[in-house]
């Protein structure tokens, strides 16, 4: 009976992964190839270690889960891959093969308990370590959490009330943003990062470092393949200004590279490093520096210099620290002139800073006026522009309008702390600060001693906090989970793992059951939306502001009928699913029903009035009402986002 409970969970998860493989995909041949590659590698390794397999088949059962999860991760990456280095997705297949071999080597070398903890997250590294193109990354992360949680210790009795309180708060945040797909995705990722932290706090420090090094390893592999694609691209120039590299925002690429550099330096000074590990970390450092040269992100480059200065400063004796400071200032000045004369970005150009300051003020004032206590939710950027009561003649608001037009995007805060305030308001801010100080007081933590005993880790986190003053990357998938892993090093330094009592095991199982049910529900929602949007993808065109626009030739080329959904269905599956159906359905009755649902579901009405005016103009349906609805659109859309002639 001791093994029966997790075995049932394993079986349910295996069935769940199998069902996910049956959902619609635009990579049918790739799916067969990748599943075949995964199962073939599992069979070859099982035959190679047949005696061990016969002795402990359940351990290999866990390996099978991890391999299938890895295959699912790469399948979802392949569906949204814009790089196309080689034909027939050969580039992704090669990366998959390398990663499967890495997992098999890890399985061979790690103990049973270590692989139970690390294995599912090794399958997740392609999601956590680099920018992927997965619509709903929280789905495979949820599977990895479930696989790991059934063998991990949840918080012990001493901190259980606080743990449950934090869990309830996260559920409330997610429930509030349930209908908003982008906000819900962020909320679920925060919940998963929270659970990830609860798991790794019970790991050995060496296991956590191995996980973080595996993130660096995949980062190197993926970078090399993208570098090869850039090398083959005749239009690519190293000094050209660019907003993205193969749809990856340069700020996100640079911030991810900054984290990898800081991790590499952090592990460089670990006393147990051997020569091969030093070479590995040096390669990671060089790969990251190349990305800085390509992205030319001033914020990340400046943060890197601050980090290197602090690292060198703490390792110098007192007499050399002044010389180090002068040398650092000289190098920064030289880099500044290099920006000025050799690139299209200038380190002295304050234009982007002026835009950022305008957006920050807009976020703060609008939040205080419209939603001061609870904020706008986890995706405030698509709500704040429609709650503006300001005079649009203000110069700051014209900066914001230019941002919307030039970048074809909602105004992003580019500041983690302003974004947080816009998301949660005053009460959210005080709640986080209150929890922080409560944990310090309850555990009698002396921050000065913690930072003194963990200087390098503290510098990494401090520099990242400075970096986020000028950008917003902490809620991006890769950065979020890597940051949680780095933060956990502070706890693992002096952690004493306690043995659970019987009553705590019951609490663990109840907590696991609640978490498992919730993760299954949100995974079903995200997976169905992904399945549906891929299946009928030829009917619509993706759009930043309206989610999707209808294709004019969709009826002639794609006649497959779409199912009908009720208001309850749309509420459960969210706004992305709803606007997909609104754009894809073209008959009069469906359009009328969808427009009626739009006004019942939406928190802001600008997009609904825009869709209504488009429908009336197209169908000549009560044309005399168009000026009235145009008035309401102007009232709810002060920046003219949904008025085509203004964009």
N, C-alpha and C positions, 0 to 999 in steps of 0.2 A: 504493500500500500504506500510505502514511503516514496516510491518512484512513480506510482500510478498517476498521481495528480499532475506532475509536470509532463508525463508521457502523453496524457490526453491533450494538454495544451500544445505540445509539439505536433500532435496529429492535426489538431484544429488549424494551427498555423500553416502546416504543410498543405492542407486543403485550401486555405485562404490564398496562399501563393499560387497554387494551381489555378484557382479561379481568376486571379489577376492576370495570369498568362493567357486566359481565354478572352479577355476584353479586347476590344477592337484596337488594332495597331496599323499604322501606315508602313510598317517594316515587317511584313509577314515572312519573307525569306530570311531576314536577319534574325527574327525570333526563333525560327527553326534551327538556324546555324548556332545561335548562342546557347540555346538549351542543349543541343547536341554536344557542343564543346564542353559545357559544364558537366553533363552527365558522363561523358567520355572520360574527362579528367578524374572524376570521382571513382569510376570503375577501375581505371588503370591504377590509381593509387591504392584502392582497396585490395586489388589483386596482388599488388606489390607487397602490401603489409597484411596478407591474408590471415596469418596467425594472430596478429593483434586484433583484426576485425572479428574473428571468431570469439576471441576472449572478451572483447568489450564492444559489442555491436552498437550499443546506445551512444557511445562516443562518436562513432562514424555516422550515426543518425543525425547528430548535431552538426557534423561536417556537411552532410547533404543539405540541411536547411541553409547553412551559410552559403554554400555554392549556388543553390537555386536563388537565394536572395541577391547574390552578386549578379547573376544573370539577369534578374528582373531590373536591377539598378541600371545596368548597361543598356538594356532594351529601352527603358524610358529616356535615357540620355540620347540614344540613337534616334528616337522619334523627333527630337527637337535640335538635332545637331546641324549647325549652319556651316561647319568648317569644310567638310568633304575633302579631306586630304587625299584619299585614295578612292577609287571606284568601289562600289558594293560595300561601303562602310568598312573597308579593310583596316583603316586606321583605328577605329573603335574596337574591331575584333582583335587586333594586335595588343591594344592596351588591356582588353579583357583577358587575353591569354596570359599576359604578364602578371595581371593581378590575381588570376586563379592560381598561378604557380606560387605567387607570394603567400596566398592563403594556405596552400598545401604545405609549403615549407614551415609556415608558422604552426600549423596543426602538428607537424612532425616534431617540432622542437619544443613546443609549449606543453605544460602539464594539462591534465583533463580540466581542472578547475580554471586554469588560466584561459584556455580556449573557450570554455563556457562563457566567461566574462568578455573576452576580447573578440572572439570569432564574429558575432553578429555586427560589431562595430567596425571590424576590418572590412566587412562587406559594404558598410556605409561610408567608408573613407572617400570613394569617388564622389559622393554627394557632399561630404563635409569639408573636403580638402581643397576643392577647386570649383570654379564656376561651371555648373552644369546647365543644361537646358531642359530641366524637368519641370513640368507644369505644377505638380504637387509632390515636392520632395518629402513632405511629412508622412506620406504613406509608407515608403520603405523604412524610414526612420522609426515609425510606429512598430513595424514588424520586428526590427532589431531590438527595440526596447522590450517588447513582449518576450522575445526569445531570451533576453538577458535577465529580465526581472524575475522570471520564474526560478532562477537559480541565485538571485542576489538578495542581500539583506536590505530591507527598507529601514528607515530611521528607527532607532531604538526607543524605548519607552520614555527616556528623559526628554527627548525633543519632539515626541509625537504630536502634542497639541499644536506647537508652532508649525510643524510640517502639514498637519491637516488644515490649519488656518490658511497657510500659503496656497495649498491645493484648492481650497474653496474660492479664494480670491481669483486664481487663474481660471477656474471654471466659470466664474461670474463674468470675467473679462471676455472669455470666449463666447459665452452665451449672449452677451451684449452685441457682439459683432457677428453673430451667426450668419446673417443674410449677406454681409459684405465679404466676398470671397477673398480679396487681398488682405483685409484685416483679419479674417478668420485664419488664413494661412499663417500669418505672423503670430497670432495668438497660440495656435497649436504648436508651432515651432518653439515658442517660449516655454510652453508646458513641457514639450519633449526635452528641451535643454535643462529644465528644472529636474525632470526625472533622471536625465543623464547625469546630472550633478549628484543626485542622491545615490546613484549606482557607483560612480567612480570614487566617491568619498570612502568607500569600503575596499577599494583596490589597494594592492601594494604599489608603492611609488614607481617601481621598475615597470610594472604593467602599464601604468598611465604614461610613462615616458615612451614605452614601446608604441602605444597607440598614437601619440603625438608625432613620433618619428615616422610612423607609417603614413601620416598625413603629409609630412614633408616629402616622403618618397614618391607618393602619387603625384604631388604637386610638381616634382621634377619630371616625372614621366610625361604628364600632360603638357607641361611647358615645352618640352623638347619636340613633341608632335606639332604643337602650334607654331613653334619657331620654324619648323620645316615647311609648314604651310605658308608662312610669311615669306620664307626664302623663295618659294616657287611663285609667289604673287608678284607679277611685274609692276603693279601699281604701288606697291608698298615702298615707302621712303621713311627712314628712321627719324628725320627731322620734321615730318609733316604733322600738323595739328590734327588730332582725331578725337572724337567723342567716345568711340568704342573700337574694340578689336574683335571682329567676328561676333558682333552683337553683345560682347562683354563690355560694360562701361569701364572706361580707363580708370576712374576713381576706385572702382571695386577691385580691378586687377592690381592696382598699386597698393591698396590697403591690404589685400590678401598677401601680396609680396612682402609688405612691411612686417606682417605677423610672422611669416616664414623666416625672414631674416632674424627677427628678434628671438624666435625659438631656436634657430641655429646657433646664435651667439650664446643663448642660455645653456644649451646642451654642450657647447664647446668646452665650457668650464666645469662640466661634471667630471669628477675625479676618475671615473671608471672608463673613460673613453679610450679606445684603442686606435691604431693608425687608420684602419679602414673606415671607422666611424668618423674620424676627423676629416678624411677625404670626402665622405658623404656629406657632411655638414658644410664643407667648403664649396662643394658643387651647388648645394642649395643656396648658399650666399651669392654665388656668381649668377645663377639663374635668376634670382630675385633682382639683382642689380641690373641685369639686361632688361627686365620688365620696366624698371624705373626709367631706363633710357628710351623705351618705346612709348610709355604712357605719359612721361613728363608731368607727373602729378606733383605739383609744388608742395601740397600739404603732406603727402607721404614722404617725399624726399626730405623736406624740412624736419619731419618727425624722426626720420632715420638718423639724421645728423645729431639731433638732440639725444637720441638713444645712445649712439656711439660715444658722444661726449660724456654722458653719465657713466657708461661702462668704463671708459678709460679713466675717468675722474676717480672712481672708487678704487681703482687698482693702482693708482699712483701714490707715492709718498707726498708729504705736505710740501716739500721744496719744489716739486715738479708740477704741482697743480696750476700755479700761475702761468707757467710757460704753456701748459696744455690749453688754458683758456685763450691766450693770445693766438696760439696756432689754430684753434678752432674758429675764432673770429675771422682769421685770414682766409681759411678754407671756405667758409660760408660766403665771404665777399667774392672770392674767385668763382664759386658756383653761381652766384647772383649775376655776375657779368657774363658768364657762359649762357645763362638763360636769356640775357638781354640781347646778345649778339648772334647766337647760333641756333636759336629755336624761335618758333612762332609764338611761344608763351614768354611773357616777361615776368620775372619775379617781383618787379617794381610796379606792375600794373595792378591798380586797386579797383578796376572795374568790376571784377567778379565779387570782390569784397563788398562793394556798394550794393550789389544785387542781393547778396546774402544778408546783409544788415537789414535791407528792406523786407525780405521774406521773414526774418526772425521777428522784427517788430510787428509785422502783419499777423504772424502766428500768435504771438503773445497777447496782443491787444484784442484780436478776434476771439481768442479763447476766453479771456477775461470778460468780454462783453456777452458772448453767446452761450458758452458752456463753462463757467468758471470753476465749478466743483468737480465735474467728471470728465471734462474734455470731449473730444470728438471721436474717440476710439482709436484703434491701432492703425488705421489708415486715414489720418486726418487730412492728407493733401487733397483728396477728392471731395471733401466736405467744406473745408474752410473757405474756398473761393466763392461758395454759394451762400454763405452767411454773412457776407461783408455788407456793412451798413455805412462804409466810408464814401467820401466824395472821390470819384475817380480822377479828379483833376490833380490829386496829390502826386508829387514826383515819385514817391516810393511806390505807389500803386501802378504807375506807368512802367516802372522797372519790372514789376511782377507780371504785368500784361505782356511786356516784351519777352520775358522769360517763357511764358506760356506759348506765345506765337513761335519764337525761335526754336525752342526745344520740343515743341509739339507734346507737351507734358504738363501735368499739374505741377504747381510750384512746390518743389521739395525743400525741406527745411535746411538740409546740409548742416545740421547740428543735432547731435543725439539728444542733448538736454532740452533744446527747444522743441524737438519732435516729441519727446517724452511729455513735456508740459502740454503740448497740443493734444496729445492722446489721452492723458489721464487727469489734467487739470490740477487744481490746488490740493484736493483730497488725495489724489494719487501720489503727488509729490511728498506730502506729509506722511502717507502710509509707508512709502519706501524708506524714507529717512527714519521713521519710527521703528520699522522692522530692523534696520541696520543697527541703530543704537541699542535696541532691545537685545539683539544677539551679542553685541559687545558687552553689555552689562551682565546678561545672564551667564555667559561663559567667562566673564572676567578677562576679556582679551585686551592686552596692551598692544595697540597698533604700532607703537614705536619699537617694541621688541620684535613683533612679527616682521616689520620691514627691515630691522637690523639683521635678523637671522636669515632673511630671504631677500637679500638686496637685489639680485638680478631679476627675480620674478617681480618684485615690487617696481623696479624700473620699467619692465615691460608693461605692466598694467598702468603705471602712471603716464608713460608716453602715449599709450593708447587713449587714455582719458583726454590728454591734450589734443591728440589727433582728431578725436570726435567733436571737438569744439568747432571744427571747420568742415566736418563731413558727417555722414550718417551711414555707417557700415556695420554697426554691431548687430543689427537684426538681419543681416544677410546670412545665409545658411552657414557658409564656411567659417566666417569670422565668429559667429555666435558660439558654435560648438568648440572651436579651437580655443576661444577665450575662456569658456567654462573649464576646459581641460587644463589650461595654464593656471587659472585661479585655484583649481583643486590641489595644485602642488603645495600651496601654502598650508592646506589642511593636512595633507598626507605626511608632512614632515614629522609631526608629533602625534599622529593618530594612534589611539589604542582601540582596536576592534573588539567590541564587547560581544559576548555570547548571548544570543537571545534566549529568553525563557519561553515556556510553552504558551503563556497568554499573549506574548508578543508575536508569536508565530501566527496565531489566529488573527491578530490585528494586521499582520503582513498579508495574509491571504485575502482578508476583506478589502484592504486597500488595493491589492493587485486586481481583484475582481472588478472593482469600480473603475480603475484606470483602464483595464483591458476592454471592458464594455464600451467605455467612452472612445478609446482609440479605434476600436472596430467600427463604431458608428461614423466617426469623422472620416476614416479611411474608406468606408463604403461610399460616403457622399462624394469625396474627392475623386475616387476611382470611377464612379458612374459618370460624373461630369466630364472627366477626361475621356472616357470611353465614348460618350455621346458626341462631344465636340470633334473628336477624331473621325468618328463614323460619318458625320455630315459636314466635314470640313470644306467640301467643295461648294457649299451653299453660301458661305460667308467669307468676308475679308476681315482680319483682325484690325482693330482701331484703338488708339490710346485712350480716347475720351469716351467713346460709345461702346467699348468692348468689341463689337462686330458691326460691320455694314453688309447689306445684302449684295450678292453678286448679280449683275444684270442678266448674265447668261445662265443662271443656275437652273432654271426650269428646263431649258433646252438640253443641257448636258448632264443633269442629275435629277432624275424623276422619282427617286425613292421617297416614299411618303414618310413623314415624321409623326411620331405618336403625339397624342394630346395629353396635356398635363393640367392639373387643377391648381388653384391658388395655394393649397397646402403643399403640393409638390414643389412649387417654385420657392416657397418659403424655406422648405427643407434643403433644397439643392442650391439656393443662393442666387445672387444677382448675375453672376457670370453666365450661369445656366439660363436664367430668364432672358437676358438680352441676346443670348445666342438664338433662342427660339423666336424672339421678337424680330430679329434680322432675317432668320431663315424661312419663316412662314410667309407666304405671299398671297393667300386667298383672303377675301374681304372679311369673312366671318372670324377667321383666326386673328387677323389684325385688330379688329374691334375688341375682341376678347383680351388680347395681349395689352392693348392700350389701357383698357379698364383695369387690368391687373397692375400695370405700371404705377398708376396713381394710388393704388391700395398698398403697394409694397414699398415704394420708394421713401427714403427719409428726406430727400431733397427732390424737388419737382422739375428742375430745369430740363433735365434730359427727357422727362416725360412730355413736357410741352413741346420740346424740339421734335420728338418723334410724332407727336400728334399733328403738328404743322406740316411735317413732311408727308404724312399720310393724307391729310386733307388736300394738299397741293397735288399729290399724285392721283388721287381718286376723284378729285373735284367734289369732295364730300362736305356739304355745308360750307362753301367757300366764304360766305359772309361772316363766319365766326373766326376766320384766320386773324384779322386785326386784334380781336379780343385776346386770343391765345398768344399772339405776338407780344401784347402788353404784359401778360403774365410771365412770359419767357424773359423779357427784359427785367422784370421785377426780381426774378429768382436767379438771373444769370448776369450779374453786374459786369463781369469781365468779357462777356460775349463769347464764351467758350463754345456754346452750342448754336451760335449764329454764324453760319458758314461764311458769309461775306466778310466777316471780321477776322477770319483766321487765314 
